Amino acid sequence: MNDAKAEKIRKEVEAVLAEVRPSLEEHGGGAELVAIEGNKVVLELKGACHGCALSSFTFGVMVDDMIKERLPEIEEVEYE
């Protein structure tokens, strides 16, 4: 992946995270982009999001869908 494409992906993922950040922070949580690996992005769950039973819904549905809608080349979103 070239630098320009990686930067485009990084900016779009950061934009998605910025949109959901207020809701996450209300509950003491957060997420940050850790890596872009080909057609996969890796996010780290922070604070209350790490281990939360609802994080699979919040991230697995909302965030995954938002990222994949904006970046069709992303096939997988992984969480640490």
C-alpha positions in Angstrom: 0.0 0.0 0.0 1.4 3.4 -0.9 1.7 6.3 1.6 -1.1 8.3 -0.1 -3.6 5.5 0.2 -2.6 4.7 3.8 -3.0 8.4 4.7 -6.5 8.5 3.1 -7.5 5.4 5.1 -6.1 6.9 8.3 -7.9 10.2 7.8 -11.3 8.4 7.2 -10.9 6.1 10.1 -10.0 9.0 12.4 -13.1 10.9 11.1 -15.3 7.9 12.0 -13.7 7.7 15.4 -14.2 11.5 15.9 -18.0 11.0 15.2 -18.4 8.2 17.8 -15.9 9.6 20.3 -18.5 11.7 22.3 -20.7 8.7 22.9 -17.8 6.5 23.9 -16.4 9.2 26.2 -19.8 9.6 27.9 -19.4 6.0 29.1 -15.7 6.3 30.0 -14.4 4.6 26.9 -12.7 5.3 23.6 -10.8 3.8 20.7 -7.7 4.6 18.6 -6.3 3.5 15.3 -3.3 1.2 15.9 -2.5 -0.1 12.4 -3.5 -0.3 8.8 -2.5 -3.8 7.4 -3.5 -4.1 3.8 -7.3 -4.4 3.7 -7.6 -4.4 7.5 -7.6 -1.7 10.1 -6.7 -2.4 13.7 -8.3 -0.4 16.5 -7.5 -0.5 20.2 -10.4 -0.2 22.7 -9.7 2.1 25.6 -11.1 2.6 29.1 -14.6 1.2 29.7 -14.9 0.0 26.1 -12.2 -2.7 26.7 -14.1 -5.7 27.9 -17.6 -4.1 27.8 -20.4 -6.5 26.8 -21.9 -3.8 24.5 -18.6 -3.0 22.7 -19.3 -5.8 20.2 -22.5 -4.0 19.2 -21.0 -0.5 19.2 -17.9 -1.4 17.3 -19.1 -4.6 15.5 -22.1 -2.8 14.0 -21.7 0.9 14.1 -18.0 1.5 13.7 -17.4 -1.4 11.3 -20.3 -0.4 9.1 -19.2 3.3 9.0 -15.6 2.4 8.1 -16.6 -0.1 5.5 -19.2 2.2 4.0 -16.6 5.0 3.6 -13.7 2.7 2.7 -15.0 -0.2 0.6 -11.4 -1.5 0.3 -11.4 -2.3 4.0 -12.6 -5.9 4.4 -11.9 -6.3 8.2 -11.8 -4.2 11.3 -10.0 -5.9 14.2 -10.1 -4.8 17.8 -7.4 -5.2 20.5 
